[in-house]
Amino acid sequence: MNTQIVMNHYPTPEHQHATEAIIEFFTAIPEIETVCLTCSCARGKASRDSCLDMLVLGRPEIMSAAQADIQKAWDEFYRTASVFQKLAAVGKYAHVDLEFSDGHFVPTPRGWTSGPDEFELAIGNYLVYSVPLHQKSDYFNKLKARWLPYYNETLRRERLLMVRKYCLNNLDHIPLYVERGLHFQCFHRFYDAFREFLQALFIAQRIYPIAYDKWIQEQIVEILELPDLYKQLLSLFEIHNFESHEILDKANILRDLLAQYAPISS
């Protein structure tokens, strides 16, 4: 059994004390294999207003039967323990956002207008950008060996083709909506296409993402090391005349970026 607290990850002592309480609580539950710090705290990017994101991991054959009871026990502990009330007092959104997982990652069906799915996001945030604070066994390390540095090439190509299809579908709708004066729908389609572009970009680079709607500079400049691309992405959202063909022009630029940075041959 391995338990650790990484001091410099916490923006306030209250975030740290809450983490310690969570670890102590789940260490006593035999079905739990790993407790991880995730998201902004895990990457040392949190503020006092940040929530405390945690992952609780158990094996699939156990969690399917035990998770409901564990969730109920956790809900009661979170409601009554004073350490979490103290956390809530330090910042506007300073609460615990705790997720359970069995480590079984599978793509889920999506629709034409649902935006990108969370398959790569889940693997990235759970296995790449997390900090394991308590490990009862080697289950977490086995998951990392299974999914890192990236999933298999056959699945990767399927995923890239799928994401490109949805991205291009959104871009293809924009000129039709521009002509009808449906400019807010144009923007909605454009923003979904932008997020799908980011998804395709990370798949093409064989790197797991953090998010498609925040930490964009960190991901593009620091993780992917594409500062010139980041500048181009910023310009896509500098819209001067909303009720015009401007979003269509931006859509055409995004289409070219998709062809350049996430081609089918990637």
N, C-alpha and C positions, 0 to 999 in steps of 0.2 A: 504494500500500500504506500502510495506517495502523495503527500499533501504539501502545497506551498502557497504562500501569499506573496505576490510580486508588488512591492511597495510603490514603485513609481507609476503604476498604472491608474491610481485612484486620484480624482481631482479634489476630494475632501476626505477627512478621517471617517465621516459617516458612510461614504461609499465603501471604504475598506472594512469597517465594522460590520456592515450589512453582508458583505462577501464572506467574512469569517463565520457569521451566523448561518448563512446558507450552506457553507461547506460542512459545518458541524451537524446541521440537520440532516443532510443527505448522506453523510458518512455513516450514519446509524441505520440507513435503509439498505439491506443487503442486495436488493435488486439493482441498485444504481452502480454503474461501472466507473463513470467519469463525470466530474463537474468542471465546466470550462467558463472562463470569462470571455465574452465575445464583444464584437462591435467596437465602438469608440473607446471604451475603457481598455479593451484588450490591446488596442493600437496606441495607447497613450494620448488620445486626441479628445478626451472627454472634458467637459466643464462642470461646474457645480450644478448646473441645470440639467445635466445629462442623466438619462435613466441608466440603471445598472443592468446590463444585458448579461444573462447567464444561460448556459446550456446544460441540461441534465441528460446524460446518455445511459441507456441500458440496452441489453441485447434484445433482438426482436422477439424471440420465443418467450421471453420473460415479460417484456413491457406490454405485450398485447393483453396479458392477463392482469398485470399489476398496476398499470398506469392510472386507471381511474381511482383506485384507493390511494395511490401516492399523490395524485393531484388533489384529492380531498384533504389529505393530511397537510399538504403544503399550503393550500388555501387558508386553512385554519391557523397555521403557524404564522403566515404572512399577515393575517388580519389582527393577530393578538400580540405579536412580539414588538416590544417598544423600539427595538433597533431600527425597524422599518418606518416607524412614525418619525424618528429622529432624522432618517434619511429624507423623508418627504418634506421636512422643514427647511432643508438647506438650499433647495432650488425649485423652480417652478415645475419642472418635469422630473424631479429626482425621485424615482420609484424603481421597483424591480420589475424587469420584463424578462420572465423566465420561460424558456421553451424546453419541452421534452422531445427527445428523439431516440429512435432505435437504431440509427445509423444506416438505415435502408434508403438509399437515394435512387429514385426513379423519376424519369420525366413524366409530367402529368399532361393530359390533353388540354389544349387551349383553343380559343376561338379566333375568328378573324379580327375582332376588335377588343380582345382582352389584354393586349399588351404582352410583354415578354413574361415567360414563366420563370420559376425560381430555382430550376435545377442546378445551374452553375453557382448561383448565389448561395444556396444551402451548403454545397460542398466547400465553397470558398470560406464562408463565414464560420462554419463549424470545424473545418479541418486545417485551413491555411492560416486564417487571421485570428484564430482563437488562442487562448492561453489555458492549457489544462492545469487546474489547481488541485485537483484530487483525482487519482487514478487507483482503482482497486486491482486492476489487471492490465493486460496488454491489449485489450479490445480497441481502445482509441488508436494505438499505434498500428494495429492491424488494418484499421480503416484507412489510415493515412497511406499505408503501403499499398492498399487496394486502389486508391483514387488519385494518388500523387505520383509524379508531378502533374499528370493529366489522365483523363479517361481514354479508352482505347480509340484508335484511329477510325475504325468503322463507324462507331457511334458519333465521333466528332464530326465526321463528314456529313452524316445524316442530320445532325443538329445544325450545322452551318447552312445547309441547303434549306432546312425548314425555317430558320430565323430569317434568312435572306428573302424567302418567299413572302413572309408576313410583312417585313419591312417594305419591300417593293409594292405590295398590295396597298399599304397605307399611302405611300408616295403616289401611286397611280390614281388614287381617289382625289387627291388635292386639286388638280386642274378642273375636275368636274364640279367640285364644290365651289371653287373660285368663281366659275362662270355663273353659278346660281346665287352668289353673294352670301354663301354660308361660311363666313370667315372664321367664326369660332370653331366650327367643325373642322375647318382646314387646319387650324392650330392644334386641335386635339389629335388629328391624324398625324400631323407633323411631329408632335411630341412623342407619340407612340413609336413612330418610325425612328426618331432619334434614340429612344431607349433600345429599340431593336438593333439599331446600328451599333450601339455600345455592346450589346450582347454578342452580335456577330464578330465585332472587333476582337473581343476577348477570346472567343472560340478560335478565330483565325490565328491569334497569337499563342494559343495553348496555355493561357493563364486564367486562373479563376478570378472573378470580379468581387467587389465589395457591395456595390449598389449601382443602380442605373439612374438614380434621381438625386444623389448627393455624393460628396467626396469625389467629384468628377476630376478636379485638378489633381488631387493626390493620386488617383488611379491612372490618369492619362500621362501626367508628367513624371511622377515618381515611380510608379509600378511598371507602366508600359514604356516609359522613357521616350515619349512622343510629344515634346513641347510644341512643336510647330502645328501638329494636329490640334492640340488644345486651343491654340489661338484661332484656328479656323472654326472650331466648334463654338467658341464664344461669339464669333461674328454671326452665326446662324440665328442668334436670339436678339440681335440688335435690329429690331423692327421699327421703322419710322412711320409707316403708314399702314395701319392694320387692315383697313378695308381697301385693299389693292391686290395686285399680282405679286406682292413682295414675298409672301410665304411660298408661292409657287417657285419663285426664283431660288429661295432658300432650299426648297425641296429638291430642286435640280442639282444644287451643290451637294446636298447630302447623298443623293443618288451617285454622284461621281466619287464621293469619299467612300461609299460602300464598295464600289468597283475597285477602287485603289487599295483600300486597307483590308477588305474582307472578300476577295474574289473567290469564285467557286473553286479555283485551283489551289487555295490556301492549304 
